[in-house]
């Protein structure tokens, strides 16, 4: 059922949170309906199947475009560009505007992509958002982060992801990753693409923590990417 939108600037953030949550739900629905496991699988699938549908009644329809996807069924019409890393989407002002027009009864001023773009640019100035590869993303407020209790003494870091693992002996880059991870999101581990970091000392695990490329500072993510590229992955 279509909904009403209050014409208030602080309503925009609520609409965006709803939009990103719906993109996530749709992507997970697509993974299940197409018998895929991850975002990477979905991106590979789209190169072979740019358009299609699934569901016993063909209710769920999708069309891949550029770097994104348009999805529709009887409940929702939603268009997005896939985000960087494991993020399901970035924020395009016009996709948000069209989402409001397609799914709300009373679109309001936020059905104008230029209007949303002005809000986004101001949010970047206020450090509430960042702009990367032409798309916008919310930053993580300090109040929503915590300081992990990384061990000071360890000899090995094991990174685990599904059936794969990377065994990394202590080195300066791991130490730097820890320093750059001084504060991380309280929601780390709640996403769909989560790694486990296991710190080992003398053959025994002394500390473990979840990792993803959304909840950690970007510099820490770059270091972890380098560590994984420099160390050969293997099956557990």
trRosetta pair geometry for C-beta under 8 A, 3 or more apart (Angstrom, degrees):
i j d omega theta_ij theta_ji phi_ij phi_ji
2 103 6.5 175 -119 167 77 42
2 104 5.7 116 -168 -154 92 21
2 105 4.1 118 128 -50 123 82
3 103 7.6 6 26 139 91 81
3 104 5.4 -54 66 -124 71 78
3 105 6.5 -160 74 8 17 93
4 104 7.2 106 -116 -168 12 99
4 105 6.0 -33 -81 57 58 111
4 106 5.0 21 -138 29 68 122
5 11 6.3 130 -173 148 85 144
5 15 6.9 22 -128 -81 120 130
5 100 6.5 9 -51 -154 161 112
5 104 5.1 19 -28 -172 112 152
5 106 5.5 -153 35 88 78 86
5 107 6.7 4 35 -164 137 16
5 108 4.6 -110 98 -3 117 131
5 110 6.8 -111 156 45 148 120
6 11 5.1 177 70 -72 88 151
6 108 7.4 43 110 -89 16 154
7 11 7.5 -110 -133 30 6 144
7 108 4.5 -172 -92 -146 82 117
7 109 5.7 85 -146 4 102 100
7 110 7.9 -173 -127 -8 63 92
8 11 4.5 101 68 -14 85 105
9 12 5.9 -32 -171 1 48 114
9 119 6.6 180 -151 -116 100 124
10 13 6.4 -35 -167 23 52 108
10 14 7.5 52 142 -12 65 103
11 14 5.4 -58 -160 39 48 114
11 15 6.2 50 145 -23 76 104
11 108 7.9 5 87 99 143 168
11 110 7.4 -128 94 -21 103 151
12 15 5.6 -55 -150 36 34 112
12 16 6.3 34 153 -20 68 105
12 110 5.5 -180 -100 -111 95 140
12 116 6.8 167 -148 -122 131 87
12 119 5.8 -20 114 158 171 166
13 16 5.6 -54 -147 36 33 112
13 17 6.4 35 154 -20 66 103
14 17 5.8 -51 -148 35 31 111
14 18 6.5 33 151 -17 63 105
15 18 5.6 -56 -153 37 32 113
15 19 6.2 37 148 -23 66 106
15 96 7.1 98 122 -170 113 105
15 99 7.8 146 167 100 105 118
15 100 6.5 7 -169 -85 143 106
15 110 6.6 126 42 134 165 156
16 19 5.3 -50 -146 35 34 116
16 20 6.3 29 158 -15 67 103
16 91 6.4 7 -149 -120 118 136
16 96 6.3 -21 -98 -125 83 131
16 138 7.9 136 123 -49 134 117
17 20 6.1 -53 -143 38 30 106
17 21 6.3 29 155 -17 63 109
18 21 5.8 -59 -147 39 28 110
18 22 6.2 27 155 -18 65 109
19 22 5.8 -60 -149 38 27 108
19 23 6.5 31 152 -21 64 102
19 78 7.3 163 -151 -139 78 116
19 80 8.0 149 164 -84 101 117
19 91 7.9 91 98 -117 134 94
19 96 6.0 -57 -80 -119 173 81
19 99 5.4 65 -115 136 117 168
20 23 5.5 -45 -147 32 35 114
20 24 6.5 39 152 -19 63 102
20 88 7.4 132 -166 69 77 109
20 89 6.1 -152 -125 62 77 115
20 91 7.5 -50 -71 -77 108 98
21 24 5.6 -51 -153 35 34 114
21 25 6.4 34 149 -19 65 105
22 25 5.4 -49 -143 37 37 112
22 26 6.1 38 156 -20 67 105
22 76 6.3 -160 -172 -156 132 158
22 78 5.8 -162 123 -92 119 160
23 26 5.8 -56 -147 38 29 111
23 27 6.2 29 155 -20 65 107
23 78 6.4 -154 -83 153 70 137
23 80 4.9 48 -119 -35 130 165
23 88 5.2 158 127 121 107 123
23 89 4.5 -32 153 -10 163 140
24 27 5.8 -56 -147 36 29 110
24 28 6.4 25 156 -14 64 107
24 88 5.1 166 -91 19 66 162
24 89 8.0 -114 -53 7 66 103
24 192 7.7 172 -157 -20 101 128
25 28 5.9 -57 -148 40 29 109
25 29 6.2 33 151 -21 64 108
26 29 5.4 -54 -148 37 32 115
26 30 6.3 34 151 -21 65 103
26 71 5.0 139 -174 86 138 164
26 76 7.3 -119 -78 93 121 139
26 78 6.1 -155 -35 67 161 137
27 30 5.5 -51 -149 34 32 113
27 31 6.5 38 151 -22 64 100
27 39 7.1 3 177 -99 134 85
27 42 6.8 -41 -159 -78 93 174
27 88 4.9 -138 -5 -143 160 126
28 31 5.5 -44 -148 30 36 114
28 32 6.5 32 154 -14 64 104
28 192 6.9 -155 -88 -95 103 147
29 32 5.9 -57 -151 40 31 108
29 33 6.0 24 155 -14 67 113
29 60 6.9 -147 140 -131 121 152
30 33 5.7 -58 -136 44 29 107
30 34 5.7 6 169 1 68 116
30 36 7.4 -9 127 41 77 122
30 42 6.4 69 113 -122 122 126
30 54 7.6 128 -133 33 58 136
30 60 7.7 -168 -90 158 70 135
30 62 6.5 54 -112 -57 125 157
30 71 7.3 -102 -63 -107 122 138
31 34 6.5 -71 -137 51 19 93
31 36 4.6 -101 -143 76 67 89
31 37 6.7 103 -167 -96 116 4
31 38 7.3 84 -125 -33 132 11
31 41 7.2 85 -128 78 93 122
31 42 6.3 -73 -84 -64 81 114
32 35 7.6 21 -177 -74 27 37
33 54 3.7 128 163 109 119 146
33 55 6.4 -32 -135 -51 129 69
33 60 6.1 -81 -127 77 172 152
34 42 7.4 106 69 -109 145 80
34 45 6.3 68 155 -164 146 164
34 54 6.1 -126 -65 -54 67 156
36 41 3.9 170 -169 121 108 129
36 42 5.5 128 122 -67 159 70
36 45 6.0 -78 -83 -38 144 143
37 41 5.2 105 46 -15 70 153
38 41 4.8 109 54 3 69 100
38 42 7.2 -129 103 -3 43 87
38 192 7.4 162 -130 137 68 106
38 193 6.4 83 -148 -95 108 104
39 42 5.5 -54 -150 35 36 113
39 43 6.3 35 153 -19 68 104
39 82 7.4 136 -168 -152 115 125
39 86 6.1 156 24 -146 149 64
39 88 6.8 -141 -102 -100 126 66
39 192 7.3 116 -31 95 99 123
39 193 6.5 -52 12 -54 113 136
40 43 5.8 -54 -147 36 31 110
40 44 6.4 30 154 -16 64 106
41 44 5.8 -58 -151 39 30 110
41 45 6.2 36 150 -26 65 107
42 45 5.4 -50 -146 32 32 116
42 46 6.6 35 156 -26 63 101
43 46 6.0 -47 -149 25 31 112
43 47 7.6 38 151 -24 57 96
43 82 6.9 69 -89 -124 108 177
44 47 6.2 -50 -166 20 39 112
44 48 7.7 15 148 0 64 105
45 48 6.3 -76 -166 45 40 99
45 49 5.8 -30 164 38 80 110
46 49 6.5 -81 -121 67 31 68
46 50 6.4 65 -176 -103 72 49
46 64 4.1 136 -156 -105 117 164
46 69 7.3 -111 -107 -83 140 109
47 50 8.0 10 -143 -66 14 79
49 52 5.2 -5 168 -26 115 134
49 64 7.8 103 102 3 60 130
50 63 7.2 22 150 -160 75 61
50 64 4.8 -114 -151 56 61 105
51 62 7.1 -172 -145 97 48 60
51 63 4.9 5 -112 -115 91 73
51 64 7.0 -131 -65 22 52 75
52 61 7.7 -166 107 -147 34 58
52 62 6.2 -4 63 59 69 90
53 58 4.7 46 131 -156 141 78
53 59 7.7 150 -173 53 113 24
53 60 5.9 148 -160 85 73 58
53 61 4.6 -27 -98 -100 101 66
53 62 7.1 160 -90 16 48 69
54 58 7.7 149 78 -119 3 45
54 60 5.3 -27 63 73 71 115
55 58 6.1 -171 74 -60 91 10
55 59 4.6 -64 102 38 154 86
55 60 4.6 118 -17 12 126 99
55 73 7.7 86 -15 -118 162 128
58 61 7.4 38 166 -69 77 89
59 73 4.9 54 147 -145 90 105
59 74 6.1 -46 -163 -12 114 98
60 71 7.3 -14 -169 -166 84 98
60 72 8.0 165 -150 86 44 41
60 73 4.8 -26 -96 -77 60 121
61 71 7.2 157 86 -154 52 51
61 72 5.3 -15 62 63 99 85
61 73 6.9 154 16 -76 72 63
62 69 5.8 -12 -167 -174 107 113
62 70 6.9 155 -156 82 54 52
62 71 4.9 -13 -103 -102 86 77
62 72 7.9 169 -81 21 45 60
63 69 6.9 151 78 -159 44 63
63 70 4.6 -9 59 57 97 101
63 71 8.0 -169 24 -72 63 40
64 68 7.5 177 -154 101 59 36
64 69 5.2 -32 -104 -101 59 82
65 68 5.8 -15 69 70 82 78
65 69 6.9 154 22 -96 74 28
65 70 6.4 35 0 -11 120 99
66 81 7.2 -40 100 -114 113 99
67 81 5.0 38 96 -155 96 97
67 82 5.7 -114 159 38 82 89
68 79 6.8 68 137 176 133 73
68 80 5.2 -158 -156 104 120 46
68 81 3.8 -82 -67 -99 121 46
68 82 5.8 -175 -100 -12 58 67
68 89 7.7 55 -127 -124 105 94
68 95 7.9 -110 -176 -97 166 149
69 79 7.4 -160 98 -143 43 53
69 80 6.4 -4 54 59 74 78
69 82 7.4 59 -4 -48 97 91
70 77 7.8 -3 -174 -172 90 81
70 78 7.6 173 -151 92 51 41
70 79 4.6 -10 -105 -104 79 91
71 76 7.5 17 107 104 96 100
71 77 7.6 175 91 -149 54 40
71 78 5.4 -11 61 63 94 86
71 79 7.6 177 21 -80 63 44
72 76 7.0 -148 -134 100 50 54
72 77 4.5 5 -108 -109 100 75
72 78 7.5 164 -79 21 57 58
73 76 6.4 25 49 46 80 71
76 103 6.1 10 -134 -104 71 127
77 99 7.6 -168 95 -123 74 55
77 102 4.2 -92 71 161 121 141
77 103 6.4 -161 45 -59 78 92
78 99 5.8 34 -121 -115 73 103
78 102 7.8 -166 -70 84 45 139
78 103 7.7 17 -70 -44 82 138
79 95 4.9 -131 94 -139 93 100
79 98 6.1 -2 36 89 125 134
79 99 7.1 -143 36 -66 76 85
80 88 7.6 27 125 135 152 85
80 89 4.1 -49 177 -123 135 133
80 90 7.9 150 -177 50 93 50
80 92 7.4 164 -141 20 52 108
80 95 5.8 114 -97 171 48 152
81 89 6.4 110 72 -150 49 80
81 90 5.5 -31 86 50 102 94
81 92 5.7 86 6 -31 116 125
81 95 7.1 -152 -7 -32 83 158
81 135 5.9 -143 81 -84 129 136
82 87 7.6 137 174 96 63 74
82 88 6.8 -84 -136 179 70 38
82 89 6.3 -82 -121 -99 29 52
82 90 7.6 41 116 2 25 84
83 87 3.0 -53 94 102 137 114
83 88 6.2 43 19 69 108 26
83 89 5.0 65 -31 125 99 10
83 90 4.2 132 -103 -46 82 72
83 135 6.6 -139 -114 106 74 152
83 137 7.0 92 -142 -88 129 118
84 87 6.1 32 58 35 46 116
84 90 7.0 44 -5 -60 76 118
84 132 6.1 -72 5 120 142 127
84 133 6.0 126 -55 17 122 141
84 135 7.9 173 -16 56 92 125
85 213 4.1 -137 -165 107 138 135
85 214 6.8 172 108 -63 137 72
85 221 7.2 -33 -105 -178 144 146
86 191 6.4 90 124 151 132 144
86 192 7.2 -170 173 68 116 80
86 193 4.0 -141 -139 56 141 141
86 212 6.2 -82 50 -172 148 105
86 213 5.4 130 10 47 102 106
86 214 6.4 -91 68 -34 101 103
87 90 6.7 73 117 -63 135 66
87 137 7.1 -56 -134 -114 166 128
87 214 6.2 122 -73 -92 88 113
88 192 8.0 59 -59 29 109 131
89 135 8.0 -139 163 -174 63 147
90 132 7.3 -134 -121 69 137 86
90 133 7.2 -149 -54 77 168 100
90 134 7.8 100 114 89 152 65
90 135 2.7 55 137 145 141 147
90 136 6.5 128 174 47 91 37
90 137 6.0 -68 -133 -62 81 90
91 95 7.6 -153 -164 64 47 112
91 96 6.4 22 -165 -49 92 122
91 120 7.0 -173 111 -114 123 133
91 129 7.9 -70 50 -148 139 134
91 135 5.8 130 47 -178 45 87
91 136 4.2 -52 69 68 107 90
91 137 6.6 163 9 -74 102 41
92 95 4.1 71 73 9 105 111
92 96 6.9 -177 84 -11 53 82
92 113 8.0 -16 144 -145 77 119
92 134 8.0 14 -101 135 92 90
92 135 6.0 -57 -63 -117 73 88
92 136 7.8 158 -72 19 28 88
93 96 5.7 -58 -153 35 32 112
93 97 6.3 32 152 -20 67 106
93 113 4.3 113 123 -166 96 79
93 114 7.3 104 134 -68 143 16
93 116 3.9 165 -151 93 97 109
93 117 4.1 -61 -49 -62 171 76
93 120 6.0 -119 -74 -6 108 139
93 136 7.7 59 -50 7 78 131
94 97 5.3 -47 -143 36 38 115
94 98 6.2 36 157 -17 67 104
94 113 3.5 3 -88 -112 67 151
94 116 7.8 -176 -57 56 34 128
95 98 5.8 -53 -144 40 31 109
95 99 6.3 41 151 -27 63 103
96 99 5.5 -52 -151 30 31 116
96 100 6.7 31 152 -18 63 102
96 110 7.4 -67 133 168 106 100
96 113 7.3 130 58 -113 83 76
96 116 5.4 172 79 -162 129 166
97 100 5.9 -55 -156 33 32 110
97 101 6.5 27 150 -14 66 107
97 110 6.7 -152 -108 152 71 59
97 111 5.2 94 -165 -169 85 36
97 112 5.9 -120 -129 71 135 7
97 113 4.1 -104 0 -65 147 71
97 115 7.7 115 -95 49 121 94
97 116 5.7 -144 -57 -2 96 136
98 101 5.5 -54 -144 41 37 111
98 102 5.9 30 159 -16 70 111
98 113 7.7 6 -26 -64 79 111
99 102 6.1 -62 -141 42 24 105
99 103 5.9 -19 172 16 63 120
100 103 6.8 -81 -132 52 18 85
100 104 5.1 -25 -170 19 64 128
100 107 5.1 103 133 -143 104 80
100 108 7.3 -81 171 46 139 88
100 110 5.6 146 -64 107 172 95
100 111 4.9 -132 95 -90 121 74
101 104 7.2 -42 -83 47 12 88
101 107 5.0 16 -93 -106 63 134
101 111 4.8 95 -65 -143 93 114
104 107 5.7 132 84 -89 113 50
104 108 7.8 -38 120 8 146 94
107 110 7.1 -145 165 70 72 68
107 111 3.4 20 164 -51 126 138
108 111 6.4 136 65 -12 50 92
109 112 6.2 -46 178 20 57 113
109 115 5.4 -148 157 179 90 165
110 115 6.3 -130 -107 99 40 125
110 116 5.9 75 -152 -72 77 99
112 115 3.9 73 84 2 108 113
112 116 6.9 171 91 -9 59 81
113 116 5.6 -54 -148 39 38 110
113 117 6.1 45 152 -26 68 104
114 117 5.4 -51 -148 33 33 118
114 118 6.8 38 153 -22 63 98
115 118 6.0 -50 -159 28 32 111
115 119 7.0 30 146 -15 62 104
116 119 5.5 -54 -155 36 40 114
116 120 6.2 41 149 -22 70 104
117 120 5.5 -52 -145 35 33 113
117 121 6.4 33 157 -19 66 104
118 121 5.9 -54 -148 35 30 109
118 122 6.5 28 154 -15 63 106
119 122 5.9 -59 -153 38 30 110
119 123 6.3 32 150 -22 65 107
120 123 5.5 -54 -149 35 33 114
120 124 6.6 38 151 -23 65 99
120 129 6.1 -73 -159 82 72 163
120 131 7.6 93 153 -80 110 107
120 136 4.8 -95 -159 -82 126 164
121 124 5.6 -45 -152 28 36 114
121 125 6.8 38 148 -18 63 101
122 125 5.5 -50 -153 35 38 114
122 126 6.3 27 151 -10 68 109
123 126 5.6 -60 -144 47 33 106
123 128 4.2 -81 -165 71 88 110
123 129 4.0 50 122 9 114 114
123 136 7.5 73 79 -168 125 134
124 127 7.6 36 -178 -75 31 27
124 128 7.6 -85 -61 54 22 69
124 129 5.1 -60 -72 81 62 91
124 130 6.5 95 -124 -116 88 26
124 131 5.6 -14 -102 -20 140 103
124 136 7.3 -107 -63 -127 105 107
127 139 6.1 -32 163 20 69 160
128 138 6.8 -41 158 -141 72 74
128 139 6.1 -154 -175 31 23 103
129 136 5.1 7 173 -173 133 105
129 137 6.3 151 -159 77 80 37
129 138 5.7 -54 -102 -102 75 40
129 139 6.3 -153 -97 -12 19 84
130 136 7.2 159 81 -152 39 59
130 137 5.4 -18 59 61 86 92
130 139 5.9 94 -22 -66 96 93
131 134 7.4 3 178 -126 96 9
131 135 7.1 170 -152 85 64 28
131 136 5.4 -33 -98 -95 73 69
131 137 7.8 163 -92 18 27 74
132 135 6.4 -31 70 64 65 76
132 137 6.4 -12 23 7 110 120
140 144 5.5 -119 -177 82 87 114
140 145 6.0 94 134 -60 119 105
140 185 5.1 -101 -142 -90 153 102
140 215 7.2 89 -82 -136 160 55
141 144 4.9 82 66 10 84 103
141 145 7.6 -156 99 -11 47 92
142 145 5.6 -65 -154 31 41 114
142 183 7.0 -5 -139 155 76 160
144 185 6.2 -3 131 -142 95 76
144 186 5.5 -113 180 17 64 109
144 187 7.4 -7 170 -11 110 99
145 183 4.2 61 145 165 135 106
145 184 6.0 160 -153 80 95 18
145 185 5.7 -59 -102 -93 75 35
145 186 6.4 -150 -109 -29 20 78
146 183 6.7 169 82 -149 16 76
146 184 6.8 -32 59 62 66 68
146 186 5.6 84 -12 -84 106 82
147 182 6.3 -26 -127 167 91 64
147 183 5.6 -45 -83 -94 66 71
148 181 6.5 -18 35 135 127 108
148 184 5.9 16 -27 21 113 119
148 209 5.6 32 -148 -121 137 162
149 207 7.2 -139 100 -135 83 133
150 178 4.8 176 141 -147 169 115
150 181 7.3 97 -45 85 138 117
150 199 7.3 128 -158 -53 75 156
150 207 6.7 134 -143 128 41 159
150 209 7.7 -68 -87 -2 74 145
151 154 4.9 99 90 -43 127 111
151 199 5.1 176 25 127 124 153
151 201 7.1 -118 147 -38 158 127
151 206 5.3 58 -79 108 156 121
151 207 4.7 -170 -30 -2 108 139
153 201 6.1 58 123 -112 86 141
154 157 7.0 73 127 -64 135 73
154 170 6.4 157 98 -82 75 118
154 199 4.4 -66 -123 -180 156 104
154 200 6.3 101 -166 64 99 36
154 201 4.9 -100 -122 -66 55 92
154 206 6.3 -149 -98 49 98 127
154 207 7.4 -84 -79 32 135 109
155 169 7.0 -30 161 -150 71 74
155 170 5.3 -88 -152 -17 36 120
155 200 6.4 -62 62 99 78 81
155 201 5.7 113 5 -119 88 53
155 202 7.0 101 12 -39 131 45
156 167 6.5 -16 -170 -169 119 84
156 168 6.8 142 -163 77 66 48
156 169 5.8 -41 -105 -108 75 48
156 170 6.7 -85 -68 -34 32 77
156 199 7.5 150 85 -159 53 45
156 200 4.1 -16 67 61 101 114
156 201 7.9 -172 28 -69 77 35
157 168 4.5 -21 67 69 94 105
157 170 7.3 112 -14 -83 90 56
157 174 5.3 -180 -6 -138 144 138
157 197 6.4 -24 -166 -164 101 92
157 198 7.3 142 -162 75 50 50
157 199 5.9 -21 -104 -102 70 64
157 200 7.4 -167 -78 17 22 84
157 227 7.9 -18 87 174 136 146
158 165 5.8 -7 -175 -172 96 117
158 166 7.1 161 -156 78 48 51
158 167 5.5 -12 -107 -106 81 66
158 168 7.3 178 -83 23 32 75
158 197 7.6 146 78 -160 51 42
158 198 4.3 -18 62 63 101 105
158 200 6.3 56 -11 -22 106 119
159 165 6.5 155 81 -158 52 60
159 166 4.3 0 53 50 105 102
159 168 6.8 37 -7 -3 102 118
159 195 5.8 -6 -171 177 91 129
159 196 7.4 154 -158 79 44 51
159 197 6.0 -14 -104 -104 70 67
159 198 7.8 -167 -73 23 25 75
159 211 7.4 -52 -136 48 98 146
159 224 7.7 136 -109 -162 148 101
159 227 7.5 124 -24 114 147 118
159 228 6.5 -84 82 -92 159 99
160 164 7.3 159 -154 91 50 53
160 165 4.8 -17 -101 -102 70 91
160 195 6.5 150 75 -167 48 73
160 196 4.4 -13 59 58 104 101
160 198 6.7 37 -8 -6 113 113
160 236 6.8 39 -131 -76 106 131
161 164 5.1 -15 68 67 85 99
161 165 7.5 163 23 -84 63 44
161 194 8.0 -178 -122 101 79 40
161 195 4.7 -39 -79 -108 95 87
161 196 7.6 -178 -68 20 48 70
163 235 5.7 -10 147 -142 98 84
163 236 5.8 -132 -171 22 55 100
164 233 5.0 -5 -170 -176 119 118
164 234 7.1 138 -153 72 70 27
164 235 6.5 -58 -102 -100 54 45
164 236 7.0 -176 -128 -26 5 87
165 233 7.1 144 72 -156 29 71
165 234 6.1 -35 66 68 78 76
165 235 7.6 57 20 173 85 12
165 236 4.9 87 -13 -78 121 87
166 227 7.3 120 133 133 146 90
166 228 5.4 -121 -59 -123 167 72
166 231 4.8 99 -170 102 107 120
166 232 7.5 167 -127 85 81 31
166 233 5.5 -52 -77 -100 85 65
166 234 7.6 129 -94 19 40 75
167 231 6.9 -151 66 174 45 131
167 234 7.3 -18 0 32 102 121
168 171 7.3 -91 168 15 96 107
168 174 6.2 151 130 -75 126 128
168 227 5.8 10 -114 -180 155 112
168 231 5.1 -96 -89 -60 88 167
170 174 6.0 -111 -141 59 49 142
170 175 7.6 55 -170 -46 85 94
171 174 5.4 100 55 7 67 99
171 175 7.3 -128 104 -1 37 91
172 175 5.5 -56 -151 39 37 114
172 176 6.2 39 151 -22 69 105
173 176 5.5 -50 -146 36 34 113
173 177 6.4 44 150 -25 64 99
173 223 6.0 -180 -178 -165 90 102
173 226 6.6 -111 -168 100 142 119
173 227 5.8 174 123 -80 125 97
173 230 7.9 74 63 38 164 155
174 177 5.5 -47 -151 29 34 116
174 178 6.7 36 150 -19 63 100
174 227 6.6 89 -78 -112 75 141
175 178 5.7 -52 -156 33 34 113
175 179 6.6 33 149 -18 65 104
176 179 5.5 -51 -148 36 37 112
176 180 6.2 30 155 -14 68 108
176 223 5.9 -153 102 -130 102 151
177 180 5.9 -62 -146 42 28 106
177 181 6.2 19 155 -15 65 115
177 220 5.5 92 -157 -148 68 80
177 223 4.3 -165 -88 114 87 135
177 224 5.9 99 -133 -64 133 75
177 227 6.8 -24 -53 -30 146 142
178 181 5.8 -66 -144 42 29 107
179 182 6.8 -1 179 -56 41 93
180 217 5.6 -130 160 75 87 127
180 219 4.6 -119 -159 101 138 106
180 220 4.0 180 110 -71 108 83
180 223 6.2 134 42 5 147 142
181 184 5.8 1 -170 -55 88 113
181 216 5.6 -36 -116 -146 98 107
181 217 6.5 -160 -100 24 47 100
181 220 4.4 97 -67 -121 83 153
182 217 7.7 23 33 -13 75 139
183 217 7.5 78 67 -44 69 110
184 188 5.4 7 146 -37 118 143
184 215 5.3 60 177 142 93 93
184 216 5.2 -22 -121 -99 109 62
184 217 7.4 -103 -94 -16 70 74
185 188 5.1 133 73 -41 86 82
185 214 7.1 -32 17 116 153 80
185 215 3.3 -110 39 -144 116 93
185 216 7.6 -96 8 -49 90 35
187 190 4.7 -66 -176 28 81 130
187 191 7.7 84 140 -40 97 83
187 215 5.9 -156 76 -97 73 125
188 194 7.9 122 171 -129 66 106
188 209 7.7 21 115 165 137 94
188 210 5.0 163 138 92 94 105
188 211 6.9 -13 -174 -109 122 24
188 212 5.9 -177 -146 24 77 95
188 214 7.9 177 -104 76 68 82
188 215 3.6 -163 -81 101 86 161
188 216 7.1 66 -104 -48 129 76
189 194 5.3 72 -132 -139 47 141
189 210 3.2 78 -80 85 103 172
189 212 7.2 -169 -57 -15 33 112
189 215 7.8 -38 -5 18 57 161
190 194 7.9 120 22 -74 16 133
191 194 5.7 148 66 -60 83 90
191 212 5.0 97 40 -129 136 171
191 214 6.1 120 -59 29 152 136
191 215 7.7 -155 -16 -22 122 110
193 212 6.2 113 90 -133 75 110
193 213 7.8 -23 100 20 117 95
194 210 5.4 -27 -170 -162 116 112
194 211 7.2 132 -167 67 66 44
194 212 5.3 -58 -108 -66 61 108
195 210 7.1 131 76 -166 50 59
195 211 4.3 -34 73 70 102 98
195 212 6.6 155 17 -78 82 53
196 208 6.2 -3 -178 -170 99 111
196 209 7.8 155 -156 80 59 30
196 210 6.2 -43 -102 -106 59 55
196 211 7.1 162 -101 18 10 89
197 208 6.5 163 85 -153 56 58
197 209 5.2 -15 59 62 106 77
197 210 7.5 139 14 -136 85 5
197 211 5.0 74 -29 -27 109 125
198 205 5.4 -55 -171 -125 106 114
198 207 7.7 160 -155 88 43 50
198 208 4.8 -10 -104 -103 68 98
199 205 7.0 103 72 -155 50 66
199 206 5.6 -61 101 62 97 86
199 207 4.3 6 45 59 121 93
199 208 7.0 -157 17 -73 74 47
200 203 6.7 4 -180 -120 112 9
200 204 6.7 151 -153 73 74 28
200 205 5.8 -47 -97 -93 71 51
200 206 7.0 131 -128 7 21 86
201 204 6.2 -32 69 64 67 81
201 206 4.8 15 16 -18 112 136
205 208 6.3 4 -180 -46 124 106
211 215 8.0 -153 -153 65 39 106
211 216 6.5 5 -151 -37 81 135
211 224 6.9 -179 173 -136 140 160
212 215 5.5 68 61 19 95 99
212 216 7.1 170 73 -2 47 96
213 216 6.8 -58 -128 43 32 102
213 221 4.6 87 -140 -138 83 128
213 224 7.7 -149 -92 72 87 131
213 225 8.0 49 -105 -58 125 104
216 220 4.5 -102 159 88 116 127
216 221 5.4 146 87 -59 110 84
216 224 7.4 60 91 -7 160 140
217 220 4.6 89 64 7 84 107
217 221 7.1 -150 97 -9 43 86
218 221 5.4 -52 -149 33 37 115
218 222 6.5 40 153 -21 67 101
219 222 5.7 -49 -151 32 35 113
219 223 6.6 35 151 -17 64 104
220 223 5.7 -55 -152 37 34 112
220 224 6.4 34 152 -19 67 105
221 224 5.7 -54 -147 36 32 110
221 225 6.4 37 152 -21 65 103
222 225 5.7 -51 -150 33 31 114
222 226 6.6 32 151 -18 63 104
223 226 5.6 -54 -151 35 34 112
223 227 6.4 36 151 -21 66 104
224 227 5.5 -50 -146 35 35 114
224 228 6.4 32 156 -17 66 105
225 228 6.0 -59 -149 38 29 107
225 229 6.4 26 154 -17 64 109
226 229 5.8 -58 -147 38 31 109
226 230 6.1 24 157 -16 66 113
227 230 5.9 -62 -144 40 27 108
227 231 6.2 -4 166 7 65 115
228 231 6.4 -69 -135 52 26 91
228 233 7.2 25 -171 -66 88 100
